[in-house]
Amino acid sequence: MKIRGERECTECGTRWSYYETGSVGCPACGNLRSVGIDDRTEHTDLQAEFDLTSVRNAIDEVPNDDLAQRASEACREYVRRRGFVNAGTLRELDDTYLAASELRHVADVVGRDSRLEEREELYFLSLLRDADDGERPPAAELPPSLRGARGIASANAVREYRRDVRTWAADRELTAAERAALETLGEHVTRIRMLDGDIEPQLADRLIAATRDLANGLRGDELAFTRAQERLEELEFTGSE
């Protein structure tokens, strides 16, 4: 959406940035009536806190399915509020968003399975420990039973990011090559989703790398754009094996 992010309170005259507070309420007096004092700017990224401390504190008090439900709800709310266009600037597809997306899907699997193997439980707890710091266990530690969760999480994250890239690019002139790269990225996402995310975790990581390179390329980094094209071609080749 396009909003006037610089606000002025009609009651006390305080000025603030909606982009920083995520609220139309005046930070000084609480008045909800304000006027925009700048041009409308594309903005999809709402203020969102991601803190799993309260969930982690319950590890010794509740069973895994309950713990997984709490983790899933926290991740779902965070991902729902997050976007990637901030005051007209395209943000990165960051590690915290990816970790939250993966934990959400892994937690859904854990919550449905009352007989977890030790390796599955350890992976879930590792994610829960570090996801709000933007860290995920390496792909080599991923149990086969959770491969689909990591794959679909990556595909969904790229899908949402690509959607915001297209929003950000709506007022820009993309070249034919840039439009083609965005379309190819979307095709890869569709393919992974059709497979319910059941792909090699290394392929999911390559998808993320290609997405980040493409975003940097669209922001003007020609080398990154070339690298993105190469990565996307390799993904298509790997996916067809």
Order of alpha helices (4+ residues) and beta strands (2+ residues): beta-beta-beta-alpha-beta-beta-alpha-alpha-beta-beta-alpha-alpha-alpha-alpha-alpha-alpha
